[in-house]
Amino acid sequence: MCGNNMSVPLLAEAVTVSAKEKETAVVIFLHGLGDSGHGWADTLVGMQLPHVKFICPHAPPIPVTLNMKSNMPAWFDLMGLRPDCQEDEAGIKKSADNIKAIIEHEVKNGIPPHRIILGGFSQGGALSLYTALTCQHQLAGVVALSCWLPLHKSFTSGFSGQKNVPILQCHGEMDSVIPVPFSTMTADKLKGIVNPQMLTYKTYPDVSHNSSPQEMAAVKDFIEKYLPQI
């Protein structure tokens, strides 16, 4: 495939794992606060989906208010992790535009939007939801793990964005970072934004703010359903 990764800032440094067979689909997965794309790339490659390319970008280091303005990899600033907290609207929108640039790059290189899944964990999952819902393209699906919908108040009943994008939302019932009630509120909000039949919401007992084998099996099933081998 042709195309210059250097023209897409996040793509130049991203962990990219090419498909083992003919590449017909892409999964873009966004890590959580303070993390990098490396760990998630290993997890996703372990799913053994030979026709799928995985792209796991790294968030740039920025001062994060929630962590006493310490510099760390973050997709946007976080003032708190409650539904009523002030949000970094400019940072969220800037990062969403950067992820959309990766999507556009893949489309220009021959992967249609309906063969691209966007996903993420925690802050990365939050950004994946916002990006997919506001993207000009309808993607194959969204994987939203242990996260929330940023700028949720901006999604009114007159929302004219992507209403038919399939969403897999998963959350650990023992999550103390982003408690289940916040996750449930997010699911309820999503049902008012997209076609409710498009949302699959799963919770996992005894799972905290991390993933589990059962959750990752659900993610694999979701990817196989919406990005079948062709």
C-alpha positions as CSV (number, residue, x, y, z in Angstrom):
1,M,0.0,0.0,0.0
2,C,1.2,3.5,-0.7
3,G,0.8,6.6,1.4
4,N,3.0,8.7,3.5
5,N,2.7,8.1,7.3
6,M,4.7,11.2,8.0
7,S,1.8,13.4,6.9
8,V,-0.3,12.0,9.7
9,P,1.4,12.9,13.0
10,L,0.1,10.1,15.3
11,L,0.5,7.5,12.6
12,A,4.3,8.1,12.1
13,E,5.0,6.9,15.7
14,A,2.1,4.4,16.1
15,V,2.6,0.7,16.7
16,T,1.3,-0.8,13.5
17,V,1.0,-4.5,13.0
18,S,0.4,-5.5,9.4
19,A,-2.1,-8.3,8.5
20,K,-0.6,-11.7,8.0
21,E,-2.7,-12.3,4.9
22,K,-4.4,-10.0,2.4
23,E,-5.2,-6.8,4.4
24,T,-8.9,-6.1,4.1
25,A,-9.7,-4.4,7.4
26,V,-8.2,-2.2,10.1
27,V,-8.6,-1.9,13.9
28,I,-7.4,1.4,15.4
29,F,-7.1,1.1,19.2
30,L,-6.4,3.9,21.7
31,H,-4.7,3.3,25.0
32,G,-5.7,4.7,28.4
33,L,-4.1,7.6,30.4
34,G,-0.4,7.2,31.1
35,D,-0.1,4.1,28.8
36,S,1.2,3.5,25.3
37,G,0.1,1.6,22.3
38,H,2.5,-1.3,22.8
39,G,0.6,-3.3,25.4
40,W,-2.7,-3.2,23.5
41,A,-1.0,-4.1,20.2
42,D,0.3,-7.4,21.8
43,T,-3.2,-8.2,23.1
44,L,-4.9,-7.5,19.8
45,V,-2.4,-9.4,17.7
46,G,-3.0,-12.4,20.0
47,M,-6.6,-12.5,18.7
48,Q,-5.1,-14.0,15.4
49,L,-7.2,-12.2,12.9
50,P,-5.0,-12.6,9.8
51,H,-6.8,-10.2,7.5
52,V,-6.7,-7.3,10.0
53,K,-4.1,-4.6,10.4
54,F,-3.8,-3.1,13.9
55,I,-2.9,0.5,14.6
56,C,-2.2,1.5,18.2
57,P,-1.1,5.2,18.4
58,H,0.6,6.8,21.3
59,A,-0.9,9.8,23.0
60,P,1.5,12.7,23.4
61,P,2.6,13.7,26.9
62,I,0.7,16.7,28.3
63,P,0.1,18.1,31.8
64,V,-2.9,16.3,33.3
65,T,-4.9,18.3,35.9
66,L,-6.2,15.2,37.6
67,N,-2.6,14.1,38.3
68,M,-1.4,17.4,39.8
69,K,-0.4,18.7,36.3
70,S,2.1,15.9,35.9
71,N,3.2,15.3,32.3
72,M,2.0,12.0,31.0
73,P,0.6,10.4,27.8
74,A,-3.0,11.6,27.5
75,W,-5.4,12.2,24.7
76,F,-6.8,15.3,26.4
77,D,-6.7,16.9,29.8
78,L,-8.8,15.4,32.6
79,M,-10.1,17.6,35.4
80,G,-12.0,14.7,37.1
81,L,-13.8,11.4,36.4
82,R,-17.4,12.3,37.2
83,P,-20.2,13.2,34.8
84,D,-20.4,16.7,36.0
85,C,-16.7,17.6,35.8
86,Q,-15.4,20.3,33.6
87,E,-14.1,18.9,30.3
88,D,-11.2,19.8,28.0
89,E,-13.4,20.4,24.9
90,A,-10.6,21.8,22.8
91,G,-8.3,18.9,23.6
92,I,-11.0,16.3,23.0
93,K,-11.8,17.8,19.6
94,K,-8.1,18.2,18.6
95,S,-7.4,14.5,19.4
96,A,-10.6,13.4,17.6
97,D,-9.4,15.2,14.5
98,N,-6.0,13.5,14.8
99,I,-7.7,10.1,14.9
100,K,-10.0,11.0,12.0
101,A,-6.8,11.8,10.1
102,I,-5.6,8.2,10.6
103,I,-9.0,7.0,9.4
104,E,-8.8,9.2,6.3
105,H,-5.3,7.9,5.6
106,E,-6.5,4.3,5.7
107,V,-9.5,5.1,3.5
108,K,-7.2,6.8,0.9
109,N,-5.0,3.7,1.0
110,G,-7.9,1.4,0.0
111,I,-9.6,0.4,3.3
112,P,-13.2,1.6,3.2
113,P,-14.7,3.1,6.4
114,H,-17.1,0.1,6.8
115,R,-13.9,-2.1,7.2
116,I,-12.5,0.0,10.0
117,I,-13.2,-0.5,13.7
118,L,-12.2,2.2,16.2
119,G,-11.7,1.2,19.9
120,G,-10.0,2.1,23.1
121,F,-9.7,1.6,26.8
122,S,-10.6,4.2,29.5
123,Q,-9.6,7.6,28.1
124,G,-8.9,6.0,24.8
125,G,-12.3,4.4,24.8
126,A,-13.9,7.7,25.6
127,L,-12.1,9.3,22.6
128,S,-13.0,6.4,20.3
129,L,-16.7,6.9,21.1
130,Y,-16.6,10.7,20.5
131,T,-14.6,10.3,17.3
132,A,-16.8,7.6,15.8
133,L,-20.0,9.5,16.5
134,T,-18.7,12.7,15.0
135,C,-16.9,11.2,12.1
136,Q,-18.1,11.9,8.6
137,H,-17.8,8.2,7.8
138,Q,-19.9,5.5,9.4
139,L,-17.3,3.0,10.7
140,A,-17.7,-0.8,11.0
141,G,-18.0,-0.4,14.8
142,V,-16.7,1.0,18.1
143,V,-15.1,-1.0,21.0
144,A,-15.5,1.1,24.2
145,L,-13.8,-0.5,27.2
146,S,-14.1,0.9,30.8
147,C,-14.9,4.4,29.6
148,W,-17.5,7.2,29.2
149,L,-18.8,9.5,26.5
150,P,-16.9,12.9,26.5
151,L,-18.8,16.1,26.0
152,H,-22.0,14.1,26.4
153,K,-24.1,17.3,26.8
154,S,-23.2,18.2,23.2
155,F,-25.1,15.1,21.9
156,T,-28.7,16.5,21.9
157,S,-31.9,14.9,20.5
158,G,-31.2,16.7,17.2
159,F,-27.8,14.9,16.8
160,S,-27.3,14.3,13.1
161,G,-24.1,12.2,13.2
162,Q,-23.6,8.5,13.1
163,K,-26.7,6.8,14.5
164,N,-26.2,3.3,13.1
165,V,-22.6,2.5,14.1
166,P,-22.4,-0.7,16.1
167,I,-21.0,-0.2,19.6
168,L,-19.6,-2.8,22.1
169,Q,-19.4,-1.2,25.5
170,C,-17.8,-3.2,28.3
171,H,-17.1,-2.4,31.9
172,G,-15.8,-4.1,35.0
173,E,-18.3,-4.2,37.9
174,M,-15.5,-3.6,40.4
175,D,-14.1,-0.5,38.6
176,S,-13.3,2.2,41.2
177,V,-11.7,4.6,38.7
178,I,-14.8,4.9,36.5
179,P,-17.6,3.4,38.6
180,V,-20.3,1.3,37.0
181,P,-23.0,4.0,37.5
182,F,-21.0,6.4,35.2
183,S,-20.8,3.5,32.7
184,T,-24.6,2.9,32.9
185,M,-25.3,6.6,32.4
186,T,-23.1,6.4,29.3
187,A,-25.0,3.4,27.9
188,D,-28.3,5.2,28.5
189,K,-27.0,8.3,26.8
190,L,-25.7,6.2,23.8
191,K,-29.2,4.6,23.5
192,G,-30.6,8.1,23.0
193,I,-28.0,9.0,20.4
194,V,-27.7,5.9,18.2
195,N,-30.2,3.2,17.2
196,P,-30.5,1.3,20.6
197,Q,-30.2,-2.0,18.7
198,M,-26.7,-1.0,17.7
199,L,-25.4,-0.9,21.3
200,T,-24.2,-4.0,23.1
201,Y,-23.5,-3.3,26.8
202,K,-21.7,-5.9,28.9
203,T,-20.5,-5.8,32.5
204,Y,-18.1,-8.2,34.1
205,P,-18.1,-9.2,37.9
206,D,-14.8,-9.2,39.8
207,V,-13.2,-7.0,37.1
208,S,-11.7,-3.7,38.1
209,H,-10.3,-0.9,35.8
210,N,-8.7,-3.4,33.4
211,S,-9.6,-6.0,30.8
212,S,-10.3,-9.7,31.3
213,P,-10.1,-12.8,29.1
214,Q,-13.9,-12.9,28.9
215,E,-14.1,-9.3,27.8
216,M,-11.4,-9.7,25.2
217,A,-13.2,-12.8,23.9
218,A,-16.3,-10.5,23.4
219,V,-14.1,-8.0,21.6
220,K,-12.8,-10.7,19.3
221,D,-16.3,-11.9,18.5
222,F,-17.3,-8.3,17.8
223,I,-14.4,-7.7,15.4
224,E,-15.1,-11.0,13.7
225,K,-18.7,-10.2,13.3
226,Y,-18.2,-6.7,11.8
227,L,-14.9,-7.3,10.0
228,P,-15.4,-10.8,8.6
229,Q,-12.7,-12.2,6.3
230,I,-13.5,-11.5,2.7
